[in-house]
Amino acid sequence: MREIPTMRRLVRADPEDRWAAVFGRIAVYSFLIALVSGILLLPFFQSSMTPVVYHGSYRELDGLTVSRAYQSTLNISFDVRGGLLIRQVHHWSADLFVAAVCLRLIRVFFRGRFRLPDWLIWVGLLLAGMLAGFSGTILPDDMLSGGSLSVFTGVVLSLPLVGTHLEILIFGGSFPGHVIIPRAYWVHIVVLPLALGGLVAAYPLLDGRIVGGRPPRGPRRSRQVALLPPKPADPANRIGVGVAGITLYGLLWAAAANDQIAYHLQISLYTVTWVFRVLVLAGPVLAFVLARTICHVVEARRRDEAEHGIETGRIAMTPEGGFTEIREQAGSR
């Protein structure tokens, strides 16, 4: 399939990094699949929190009062032909989009081959994709939706000075209110898709102003290299920062399940919470120090091999009767 120029420029910002291009293509194709599957779901979903009595194929809820949004979600899953399949395609393509963007950002960051416009646009795609996933989770008005909104409400209320006022503004009153799903619906189907599409469309414009269009190849590649950030004096610092950031995110992700960890390990929830409080503060620092130390050790070994050769484990006797190790020149293998 022939790629459009916008997609080609977006995923081939660095023609020497094929894996970055792979992750970029996966992200773009996942976004297109999520967009098409979302359009297919639009006629069947009703973004209303009005209470109704459910009568449908899911017998366990027959006769119970649910919101119209949840009723339409159940109808899509059990009464619309192929509805559950389209829902799952929409869900997993959105997850794959965020994962691909994260992997591309991580790879480009650790390799130190990022340019400012390219980096900012991909960060924007990540934030918009995560917001799209969050707003989509709210729409069905099921238990997962309620749990997500509870966490979100707690975060909002924790903001000093403006937390309570911001909650009233978002929910139209106290939590959960009656307007959050209609508002999240329009954000999900209009605002965020336009933001994502705008970021994709904006990239070739910024890239064209900087490098004059497609990244140069061959003799003109020096222009491309010149636009990359200068090589840091100590790349170990960059790697350490990256590892620290991943460690922080992983700890926060695990801390969100502190109740499940406490339940399955039969540990006090108070103890688990305090353990994660300490780890969130100390873990990234330790990860930075450890990663930086490992990088320095590896770099010292490479310098030693470049100066004295690679150890072979073979011993030879010198004419004076001593012993010395035979070393091979680096790159000879």
Long-range contacts (C-beta under 8 A, 24 or more apart in sequence): 5-204, 6-200, 6-201, 6-203, 6-204, 7-200, 8-214, 9-203, 9-204, 9-207, 9-213, 9-214, 9-215, 10-121, 10-200, 10-203, 10-204, 12-214, 12-215, 13-115, 13-118, 13-207, 13-215, 14-108, 14-113, 14-215, 14-224, 15-215, 15-217, 15-224, 16-113, 17-107, 17-108, 17-111, 17-113, 19-107, 20-104, 20-107, 20-108, 23-100, 23-101, 23-103, 23-104, 23-107, 24-100, 24-104, 26-96, 26-100, 27-97, 27-100, 27-101, 27-104, 27-125, 28-200, 30-93, 30-94, 30-96, 30-97, 30-100, 31-93, 31-97, 31-129, 31-196, 31-200, 33-89, 33-93, 34-90, 34-93, 34-94, 34-97, 35-193, 37-86, 37-89, 37-90, 37-93, 38-90, 38-189, 38-193, 40-86, 41-76, 41-83, 41-86, 41-87, 41-90, 42-189, 44-72, 44-75, 44-76, 44-80, 44-83, 45-69, 45-72, 45-73, 45-76, 45-139, 45-185, 46-71, 46-72, 47-139, 47-181, 47-182, 47-184, 47-185, 47-186, 48-181, 48-182, 49-141, 49-178, 49-179, 49-180, 49-181, 49-182, 66-141, 67-141, 67-181, 69-139, 69-140, 69-141, 69-181, 70-140, 70-141, 70-142, 73-139, 73-140, 73-141, 73-142, 90-136, 91-136, 94-129, 94-132, 94-133, 94-136, 95-133, 97-129, 98-126, 98-129, 98-130, 98-133, 101-125, 101-126, 101-129, 102-126, 106-242, 106-246, 109-238, 109-242, 110-238, 110-239, 110-242, 112-228, 112-229, 112-231, 112-232, 112-235, 112-238, 113-228, 114-228, 114-229, 115-210, 115-227, 115-228, 115-229, 117-203, 117-206, 117-207, 117-210, 118-203, 118-207, 121-199, 121-202, 121-203, 121-206, 124-195, 124-199, 125-196, 125-199, 125-200, 128-192, 128-195, 128-196, 128-199, 129-196, 131-187, 131-192, 132-188, 132-192, 132-193, 132-196, 135-184, 135-185, 135-187, 135-188, 135-192, 136-188, 138-180, 138-181, 138-184, 139-181, 139-184, 139-185, 139-188, 141-181, 146-176, 149-175, 149-176, 149-180, 150-175, 151-256, 235-295, 236-291, 236-292, 236-295, 236-296, 236-299, 237-292, 239-291, 239-292, 239-295, 240-287, 240-288, 240-289, 240-291, 240-292, 240-295, 241-288, 242-291, 243-287, 243-288, 243-290, 243-291, 244-284, 244-285, 244-287, 244-288, 244-291, 245-284, 246-287, 247-283, 247-284, 247-287, 248-280, 248-283, 248-284, 251-276, 251-279, 251-280, 251-283, 251-284, 252-280, 255-280, 305-330, 306-330
